[in-house]
Amino acid sequence: MDHGVFGDTRLTTALVDRLVHHAHILAFTGESYRLRRALAGKGKVEQNLALTTA
């Protein structure tokens, strides 16, 4: 059974718990600029592929 990077489910759970214990969750509203740019770039890549394969 593969337990990922740390090799043990309990160890991984303990490490994540330590890392996020004092973390603050920031919830943003509105449009994601990264998502918009990624989607816009994906369209350009598909257009360029269509042009180069035609």
C-alpha positions as CSV (number, residue, x, y, z in Angstrom):
1,M,0.0,0.0,0.0
2,D,1.4,3.4,-1.0
3,H,1.3,6.0,1.7
4,G,2.7,8.9,-0.4
5,V,5.7,11.1,0.5
6,F,5.9,10.5,4.3
7,G,5.3,6.8,4.2
8,D,2.7,6.6,7.0
9,T,-0.9,7.8,7.2
10,R,-0.6,8.7,10.9
11,L,2.6,10.6,10.4
12,T,1.2,12.5,7.4
13,T,-2.0,13.4,9.4
14,A,0.1,14.6,12.4
15,L,2.4,16.8,10.1
16,V,-0.6,18.4,8.4
17,D,-2.3,19.0,11.7
18,R,0.9,20.8,13.0
19,L,1.2,22.9,9.8
20,V,-2.4,24.1,9.8
21,H,-3.1,24.4,13.5
22,H,-2.6,28.2,13.7
23,A,-3.5,28.8,10.1
24,H,-6.1,31.4,9.1
25,I,-8.6,30.6,6.2
26,L,-9.0,33.5,3.8
27,A,-12.2,33.3,1.7
28,F,-12.2,35.5,-1.4
29,T,-15.3,36.3,-3.5
30,G,-15.4,37.5,-7.0
31,E,-13.8,36.3,-10.3
32,S,-10.5,34.5,-10.2
33,Y,-7.9,36.2,-12.4
34,R,-5.8,33.1,-12.5
35,L,-8.7,31.0,-13.7
36,R,-9.7,33.6,-16.3
37,R,-6.1,33.8,-17.6
38,A,-5.8,30.0,-17.7
39,L,-9.0,29.6,-19.6
40,A,-8.0,32.4,-22.0
41,G,-4.6,30.8,-22.6
42,K,-6.1,27.4,-23.1
43,G,-8.2,28.7,-26.0
44,K,-5.2,30.3,-27.6
45,V,-3.2,27.0,-27.3
46,E,-6.1,25.1,-28.9
47,Q,-6.3,27.7,-31.7
48,N,-2.5,27.5,-32.3
49,L,-2.6,23.7,-32.4
50,A,-5.4,23.9,-35.0
51,L,-3.4,26.3,-37.1
52,T,-0.2,24.3,-37.0
53,T,-1.9,20.9,-37.7
54,A,-4.0,22.2,-40.6
